[in-house]
Amino acid sequence: MKKIFMLLLAIIPIFLSGCGNEEVKSIWNDNAIVIDGNQTDWLGKLKYLADEKSAVGIANDCENLYLCLATSDTSKMFQLFITGFTVWFEPQNGRERIGIQYPLRSDEIDGMMSMRNRQGGQRPDFNVRLDEFKSSQTEFRIVNADNFPLTSYSLKNDIGINIDIGYQMGLLVYEMKIPLKSDLAGDHILNLSPGDEFSLGFESGEFNRGSFGKRGEGSGFGMGNTPPDGGMGGRDGGMEGRGEMPPGGGMGRGGQRPGFEKIDFEVSVKLEAGNYY
């Protein structure tokens, strides 16, 4: 596991930063970034946020904003899948804060999380479960500053918003492309231009301990049995001997299992002006 983590550090240059309000400078995108849940487009372009155990990358061109959130922390992966996830945009031009929710929390997801593989009781590869998860998540939701749903769109839409999630080498990768000028819902407009500054937030839903059902039910994502207290069941998160455990999971200090701390942080972003002016 240490070898995998060191390899991740080698192929994804990250820059350690301290506490406080983080600033992420956008880079100019020369048609290099594809929204496919793969981090290879972001090599050398991610900023590591030590407190959040996550890396963030921002890029833009004249028309679109691109973002990438990557983490190897198992508890954050579970939070995103189980409780839903919102990316918040708050322009500094007086526009209202607005959010894009994907994935969405639903009873169907909770039910899928407790499924077991039908093939001889063996748990499938994480990517298999991820594909199953994504097949049930066909929409994203636009919410206002009070988290009130305004409208929803299919992932295959004509408004120019693309979202994808992928998993490679122990990293969960969340990517999004959104037009800088987006009429999202009614008078809720994302009105940004190259060179503008805005706040970008990442927030999971509240964790419901009942989401995992009874003791002994599998997580459905190939991560072992999860007890009702929200911890990761079994040795090294219930994945002993499989070599699949992403860095950041497993047992905490003193042998205690890690909890599910809500994802909730913001970064300040300055869009690259490029050749816009």
PyMOL commands that set and color helices and strands:
alter all, ss='L'
color gray80, all
select helices_A, chain A and resi 2-11+39-42+50-52+74-83+107-113+126-135+209-212+235-238+253-255
alter helices_A, ss='H'
color red, helices_A
select strands_A, chain A and resi 22-25+27-28+47-49+54-60+64-71+85-91+98-101+139-143+149-154+162-168+171-179+181-185+188-191+197-204+264-270
alter strands_A, ss='S'
color yellow, strands_A
deselect
rebuild
show_as cartoon
